[in-house]
Amino acid sequence: MRASPAPAGVLAAAFALAGVALPGASIASADPLVHTYSIVARDPATGEMGVAVQSHWFSVGSIVTWAEAGVGAIATQSLVDPSYGPKGLELMRQGVPAPKALAQLVAADAGRNGRQVAMVDATGAVDAYTGPGAIAAAGHHVGAQYSVQANMMGKPSVWPAMAKAFEAATGPLADRLIAALEAAEREGGDVRGRQSAALLIVKAKGSGKPWVGGDRVFDLRVDDHPQPVAELKRLVRLQKAYTHANRGDELMTEKKVEEALQEYAASAQLAPEIVELPFWQAVTLASIGKEAEAAPIFKAVFAKEPIWAELLERLPAAGLFPDDKALIARIKQLKP
């Protein structure tokens, strides 16, 4: 494990913030100023790789987070050069270990003094770099198959707190990455405050069809929010719910009704505020002759949003519900 504090470089950074280059300075004023904290990690149990980030900068996820299934994950920040993302993934795709890929890119970068980058590959090899021009408090900590890094923090205890929280957390990789972000917030986080956050997690192996989106387990962004980490955590919960719902649909096409119903129930339990999720659970139950089980679910849905009772009438024409007028009438009577 390694910890690397960065010298402040405050004067050069201040001129960069104003768009002015100091003589001999290696910080490029045209680079986005994404001062932030982040974590890259690989889950040794599943092989999933991910990156999570928060910053007082709009749409941080569009710049900092990079990952590819079966390849690796990257966070590129501070006076950021986004090309570290695609270039780093290309090197790792060719079999270059993350530490060597990072060292190669840093060595070739004239603006490396202002960079902060972390990479983890599909084997769990990981490394990070914090340039001496990254604005204090700045540094990183590399652990077993993960790295935490931060710059322009309120105090230098932010990234150690992230590391401790990540190592102590249990459960899926998404939950553990969020735990690291929450620890950073508790420790004071970005000295400027907060604005955006993102989470990107990919599978251990690629499908060869990245355009269908199946290689990405999570791909969530909060571009502008007063509490971006809390909002990101909420979105993680919602995606888990919809993942269960989608799996339920798949199981129904496979005629695995009981397994599908379990998935629908898990979905509704995770996100009880989303009325549509239990609606489709009830639709499935009623469609297979379990009207008595569906009725209380329909009743609760209609009490919250009556419009779903009207939608039910449209489903038979789409092949999504029995064309049984008596059944539909009985269900619609459940509407308050």
Summary of the structure (lengths in Angstrom):
residues: 336
radius of gyration: 23.9
end to end distance: 61.5
largest distance: 82.0
contacts: 1240
relative contact order: 0.12
helix: 43%
strand: 21%
